[in-house]
Amino acid sequence: MTTAPYIVGIGGTTSPDSSTEQALMQALASAEREGARVRLFGGADIVDLPHYAYGVAARHEGASALVQAVREADGLIIASPGYHGSISGLVKNAIDFIEETAKDERVYLDGLPVGLIVTAYGWQATGSTLATLRSIVHALRGWPTPLGAAIKSASGMFTDGVCNDPAAAGQLDLVGRQVAEFARLRSRLPSATATGPN
C-alpha cells in the first residue's frame, strides 16, 4: 500500500486572507483531493519567522517546524506575491530556511516536485516573479512542475480559499494536482541504486 504523499505549502503576505495565501490554499486543496496529506505555512506562520541565519531554526519553534516539514515533504507548493518585479522578502526569508537541510541525506529539495504560484496586480510582475521562483527551486535542486500559476489578482477574486475566476482556478487546481501526481510517481519508482544493475 502506497503512503499518501506529503505536500507542504509555503506562502502568503502580512495581510490576513491575502490572495496569495488563498491561491495557495486552493492548490493544496487540489493536492488533497488527489490523496495527498498537506500542511500550510501561510502568512501568519512566515511573518513570525526570524530573519534567517544558520542555526536560528533550532531556537525558534515555528522555524523548526517549517524545516522539519520540508525534510519530510514529498513535494512543495510555494506562493509569492509579485513585489516590484520579484518575490517578496517574506517568502524569500521562509525559503532561506531550507538552507538548514544542506547537510541532510536529501540535500535541499533534491528531486522533489515544486509547484509555483505568483499573484500580482499586473502581468509583468507575474512573469518575472515566476522566473525568479523557478531559478530558486533549480538552485535548491528541486523540479518545478510544468505549470506555474501566474494569477493577475483583483478584488473579490477569492472567497474562503476558492478562486472565483474559472481560468485562474484551473491553473491553481492543476498546480496542486501535478505536485501530488509527480510526488506519488516518484515514490513508486525504484532508483537505480536500490535495484542494482540490470
Residue, then its C-alpha position, 0 to 999 in steps of 0.5 A: m500500500t502506497t503512503a499518501p504523499y506529503i505536500v507542504g505549502i509555503g506562502g502568503t503576505t502580512s495581510p490576513d486572507s491575502s490572495t496569495e495565501q488563498a491561491l495557495m490554499q486552493a492548490l493544496a486543496s487540489a493536492e488533497r483531493e488527489g490523496a495527498r496529506v498537506r500542511l500550510f505555512g501561510g502568512a501568519d506562520i512566515v511573518d513570525l519567522p526570524h530573519y534567517a541565519y544558520g542555526v536560528a531554526a533550532r531556537h525558534e519553534g515555528a522555524s523548526a517546524l517549517v524545516q522539519a516539514v520540508r525534510e519530510a515533504d514529498g513535494l512543495i507548493i510555494a506562493s509569492p506575491g509579485y513585489h516590484g518585479s520579484i518575490s517578496g522578502l517574506v517568502k524569500n526569508a521562509i525559503d532561506f530556511i531550507e538552507e538548514t537541510a544542506k547537510d541532510e541525506r536529501v540535500y535541499l529539495d533534491g528531486l522533489p516536485v515544486g509547484l509555483i504560484v505568483t499573484a500580482y496586480g499586473w502581468q509583468a510582475t507575474g512573469s518575472t516573479l515566476a522566473t525568479l521562483r523557478s531559478i530558486v527551486h533549480a538552485l535548491r535542486g528541486w523540479p518545478t512542475p510544468l505549470g506555474a500559476a501566474i494569477k493577475s489578482a483583483s478584488g473579490m477574486f477569492t472567497d474562503g480559499v476558492c478562486n472565483d475566476p474559472a481560468a485562474a482556478g484551473q491553473l491553481d487546481l492543476v498546480g496542486r494536482q501535478v505536485a501530488e501526481f509527480a510526488r506519488l510517481r516518484s515514490r513508486l519508482p525504484s532508483a537505480t541504486a536500490t535495484g542494482p544493475n540490470 
